[in-house]
Amino acid sequence: MTRIVVVGSINMDLVTVAPRFPAPGETLLGDRFLSVHGGKGGNQAVAAARLGADVHMVGAVGDDAFAQSLRDGLKQENVDVSHVTIIEHCSSGTASITVAGGENEIVVMPGANAQLLPSHVIKAQHLIASADAVLVQMEIPLQTVEATLRTAHAHHVPVILNPAPAQQLPVEWLKLARYITPNQHELATLLGADPTEDFHRLMRDAPCPVVLTRGAEGAWFREEGEPQHQSGFAVEAVDSTGAGDTFNAAFAVFLHEGLPVAVRKACAAAALSVTRLGARGGMPHPAEVNALLARQH
């Protein structure tokens, strides 16, 4: 069984489904409201567990009403929460999400995620040392992202950096990543480049291998030479929330099968994830991924 360690955010997502996005200053009546467990770290952990991995989460929640529910939600998905720290006198992370027409707008309040420190990563280094892959995102302090990159690299464990929300990072840090998994805007931001620049060139200029997500178009990937394309999979989109997290989780889970296979399976998993409401609602199991791959060669 593939062992994955996820270092990242855990949020309660407060989701409003609306007929459209409101204009500035406008009040709309929504169609539906639901609260669901989220956060890029938590989402990637759940997606990896559903795909059959042995998953350990390194994260933080507050001591508020959401905390126990968030931890229990991870445990119910077979994610080990031994290294999910409870931060006293702090709220858990939240994300206010509006969904309309299959797209979403999101405002994140970090809460306890901002208190996930390098010391928490060091405490979990025995897990990282025995992992097949480590996933880290950027909804946590940058010093903790750096600690994760350095710890995984020191133990010769491939670390996948999902640079979202994106900001420019030192080249030295990027060289520690086995792969970075941005979209086009995130890649440009990460490298301090013009976002209108051709993404193929940005991929070639990056100091580490890149797997670039392109939504319904699929993904591009490059280790050396020219970027290669993996087409997307045709599905009926309901809610794109969590699609990137599902992609990253699947990519980590299937990485041992080789880069092209991992990217293809990640595209299939991400496509399935948008067919149901909620960040985790459509996260697939292996049989669903295999069925989609079989239908769309």
N, C-alpha and C positions, 0 to 999 in steps of 0.2 A: 504494500500500500504506500502510495506517495505521501510523504510528510511535508506539510506546508506550514510555515510560520508567517502569520500576518501581523505586521506592526502598523497600527493606524487608528482611525477615529471610529467611535461608536455614537450614533445619534438616534434620537426619536424623531421620525419624519412626520410632520403634520401636513397632510395632503388635502388640498381642495381641488376637486374636479369642476371645471367651469366651461361654459360654452365657448369662451374665447378669453384672451388675456385682457385685463382692464387697461384703459389708457390712463396716463398720469392724472390723478385727482378724481378718477371715476370709481363708483361703487357698483359692483355686479353681484347678482345673486348666483351662488354656486349650485351645482347639481348634486354634489356629494362630498362628504368629509370623512376622512379616516386617519387614524394614527397608526403608523407602522414602524417597525424597527429598521434603522438604516445606518448611515455613516459609511464612507468608502471602505474603511477597514473592516467593519462588521459585515458589510455586504459581500466583500471579497472572501471573507472567511466562510460565510454561509454558502456562497456559490461553490467554493472549492469542496466543502464538505458534501454538498449534494452530488457532486461529481465523483465522490468516492474517496476523497483524500482524508488523511489523518491530519486535522487542522488544530493548531494552537494559536490563540489570539493574545497579543500583547497590546493592551489598551487601558482606558480609564473611563470611569463613570463617576457621577457626583453622588451625593447622599440625599437626593431628592426622590420624588414619587416615581420617576422614570427608571431609576437605577436598577432595582431588582428585576423589573420587567425586561430590561435590556439584557441583563446577564442571563436570566432564565431563557430568553428567546434564543440566545446563542447556544446554550446547553441543549435545548430541545432540538437544535439542528446538528447536534453531535460535535460542536466546537468546544474544545477545552478552554475554560476561562480561568485557569489557575493563575494566570498572569494579567488578569483584568483587575486593575487597582481601583478601590473606592476612595475618591478624594473628598475629604470632609469639608463642610462649609462651602460647597461648590455645586452648581447645577450640572446636570448631564448635558451633553451636546444636543442641539435641536436643529432641524432643518425645516423651514417653512416652504412648502412646494405647491405651486399652482400648475395643474395639468390641463391643457386645452389642445384639442386636435392632434393628439399623439406626441406633442412636444411639452417641455416643462420649463419653468422658471423657478430658481431656488435661491433662498437666502439662508446661510448657515450661521448658527451661533455656536462657537466652539465649546464653551463651557469647560468641562473636565478634560476634554481633549487637549486643551492648551497646557495642561499640567502633566502630560505624558512626557517624561524626561529621559535623558540618556541613561540615568541610573536604572530605570525600569528595563531598558534594553540589556544592560549589563547583567541584571539579575536573571534574564532569560537566555543568556548566551549559550548555556548548555543545550537548550532547545534548538537554537539557531545552528549550533555546530553539528547537530544530528539531522538537520532538515535537508530535503531534496531541493527546496527552493524557498526563498523569502520574498514576501510582497510588502512593499511600503508605499504610502501615498503622502500627500502634502497637506492634509487637514490637521496635522500635528506640528509642533515646533520644529523648525529647520535643524536645530541642534540634535534633535532626536532622529530626524531623517539621516543626518550625517553619521550618527552613532550606529544606526542600523546598517548603512552602507559599509562602514569600516569594520563592524563586527562580522558581518557575513563574509566580506572579502577576506578578512584575516583567517577565517575558518574554511576558505575555499568553497563556499556555498553560493550558488548563483542567486543574485538579488535582482529582483525586477522592480524598477522604480516607475510608478505611475505618477507623473508629475502634474497632479491636479489637486487643488487649483494651482495653476502654473505661476512660477516666477523664475527669474534668472538664477542659475546655480553655478558655482565655480566648476571649471572644467575638471579640476582634480576630483571632485565628487562624482561627476558623471563617468569618469574613467573607472570608478569602483563598481559601477552597475554592470551587470551582465547584459541587461536589456533595459531600455527606456521605452515606455508605451504611451506616447502622447498622441493627441490629435494634431492637426496642422497648426492651429493657433498656439497650442501648448508647446509644440516643438520650437516655434519661432521665439516665443517668450523665454523658454528655457535657455536658448542659445543667444539671446539678446539680439535677434535678427528682425528684419522687416517682415511682418506677418503676411505681406503680399508676395514675398519671394517664393519661387517655385519649391514645393516641398521635396521634390526629388533631390534638388541641390542641397537643401537643408539636411536631408538624411545622409548625403555623402559627406557633408562637412561635420557632422556630429562626431564627438570623440569616443563614442561607444556604439554598439549595435542598436538599431532602432526598429521598433514595430509600431507603425503609424496607423491609427484607426481612422476610418473614413465613413463611419455610419453605415448606411444602407449599401454604400459602394464596396464595403469590405475593408481590407487592410493592405498596407504595403510593408515590406520587411526587408532589412538589409543587414548583413554582417560584414560583407566586403563585396566589392564590385558594384553592379547596378542594382537599385531597388527592384524587388519582385512584387507582383500583385496577386492578392487572393480576393476573388470576387465575393460579394455578399450573398445572402440567401433570401429569397423572396418570401416575405411573411406579411400578415396584416398587422400593422403597428397600432397598439393601443396606448402604451405609455413607455417612453424611452428611458425613464428613470432607472438607473442601475445597469443599463446595457454595458457601459464601459467597465463597471465592476465585474460583471459576469465574464466579459472578454478577458480581463486580466487574470481572474481566477482560473478559467479554463486553460489559458495559455500556460500558467504555472503548473497546473495539474498534468498537462499533456506534453510538457517541454521535453521530458525524457524520450519521447517518440521522435524527436527531431524538430527543427524550427518550422519547416513548411507544414508538417502535419499539425503541430501545435497551433499555428496561426489559423489553419483551416477549421479545426475543431473549435477554436475560440470564436471565430466568426459565426459558426453555426449556433453555438451556445448563446452568444449575444443576440442573434436574431430571434431565437426562441424567447429570450427574456423580455422582449418588447411586446409580446402578444397578450400579456395580462397586466393588470393594474398593480402598481406598487413596485418599489425597488427590488423586492425579493419575491414578489408574486409569481413572476414567470421564470425564475431561475430554474434551469432544467436538471433532470437526472440523466445519467449516461444513456439509458435506453432512448430517451427523446432525442438526444444529440445524434445517436447512431441512426435513428429513423429518418431524421432530416437529411443527414449525409447520404443515406441510401436513396432518398427521393430526388435529391439535387446533386448529381455527380459533378 
